[in-house]
Amino acid sequence: MSRPLAMLACALIGTGLVACSRTTEQEPARPDFSGVWFPDAKASGRWPGERPFTPAMVAAREEWNRTYTPIDLTRDDENISCIPYTLPHVMTTIPQYPFEIVVTPQRIYQLTEVFGQVRRIDLGPEEHGDQLPTRMGVSHGHWEGDELVVETTHILPLYAGHREPSSPALRLVERFRLVPDGPSGKELHVAITVIDPVVYREPFTINMVFNAAPPGVEVGEYICGQDLWDQHMDGSTSKIPWR
Amino acid sequence: MSSIRSLIVLLALTGSAASEAVGAQAAISAAPADFAGMWLPDAHRAQSWPDSLPLAPAALKFMQGFDPEASDPTTFCMPLGTPRNMLQTAYPLEIVQTPERLLMIVQPNLANAEVRRIALDGRGLPASPEPSWFGTSSGHWDGKTLVIETVGMRADAIVSENGLPHSTDLHVIEQLRIVEDAERGKVLIDDIELHDPQAYLEPIKTRRYYSWAPDARPADPTCVDAMWTRKLWLDRLQEHAAAAKKKGGSK
């Protein structure tokens, strides 16, 4: 919108008829990430096989292995126990499930089908305050040209993905980019840089590719543990681990 | 008024450099009400159930014999489901509004965050919805009130923690509106009607109030974490201790 038009619209809005957004005087049109996306297993990158662990992390892994191995994957897998993902695993794990992005002027939402998780990326000024760490952390996005650059901190150092935790110092820098005519059609590319000086000697980047879902595809209702609840309702409680 | 609003939308949408964000904002602003943001349930003002609920015999029998340890889905980290997720007063409600949809997010348990997707595009309700925890919803505007109708809820979900049941015929009608309260500021009111001829002799009605809380953030709830922690740490440590004892005893 031209500046005079924006000012006129804002003046009309100023009459109290409708709310005036602080985003009214806007920069140029931005790529629209909204829609349903599927991870592209072939085109996406992976976590590096040889990660640059710090000496402290090497020692911690050895201690963990002494205490908890051998691993029994029928019981020692977080996801089997309905423990949802933390970042960056929310973005880098390649399940068969899609996620949906909903764009609003102040916040971008990522709604995953698996575990029904909700990620929020704030587009306003950074106001961390006293935030407790959570699985999704605190994400702020800003535009650099056509790329949305998202920085995330305050991630819960809980998830032992790859048998290694993150530290409270974990920081992610993600660059979201829309590729309208990629090899699979409309694609969303996200370059995820993992920065955690307690765990890794140096940052590394994982390049993820997501494909736009065909029209009509919606994110479904995913309830982890539904099968166990159903067995309980059928009266076969012996199959339920916690009963 | 509507013509002025249309003019504003037109102004917002014209111009070679018009931003999609501005367009979306203008469209939301052009909606009769903007519910977007965080809301905290006001437990003190939540209407109680009447002393005598108009229950059909089967529903009355279920409620009288209700054992939360055995039959409350949340005991097993299952969702509250609709409409219990709107009736609860412990967790914040986050509303995401776009011109086409209203999303209502409640996070009682992060493994199963509850997202209600309410279509605002006039598509109506399906004739034979597949039963789900959150139901299938469609909304339409009545002045500044959003009327939301929801069908297709699983019969193993319950309506309240004391075991008020419903059947798959449950039809929930909500009227969502914002009022300016002199004492409390912006308040969201949800008038909720439960229609279910199989379970209720007549519709059950109640109301919930929510306070505007733009700075609130949902926490990571702990339902499955507690089980996982026990399994990962306590049970495993006990196994290791027992193994060490056995090893020591065999020497």
Interface residues (C-beta under 8 A of the other chain):
Chain A: M1 S2 L5 A6 L8 A9 L12 I13 L17 V18 A19 S21 T23 T24 Q26 E27 P28 A29 R30 D32 T67 Y68 R75 D76 E78 S81 C82 I83 P84 V102 V103 T104 P105 R107 Y109 L111 F115 G116 Q117 V118 Q131 L132 T134 R135 L156 E218 E221 Y222 I223 C224 G225 Q226 L228 W229 H232 M233 I240 P241 W242
Chain B: M1 I4 R5 L7 I8 L11 A12 T14 G15 S16 A17 A18 S19 E20 A21 V22 A24 Q25 A26 I28 S29 A30 D34 A36 P73 F76 C77 M78 P79 V96 Q97 T98 R101 L103 I105 Q107 L110 A111 N112 A113 E114 V115 R117 S132 W133 F134 D156 R217 P218 A219 D220 V224 D225 M227 W228 K231 L232 R236 H240
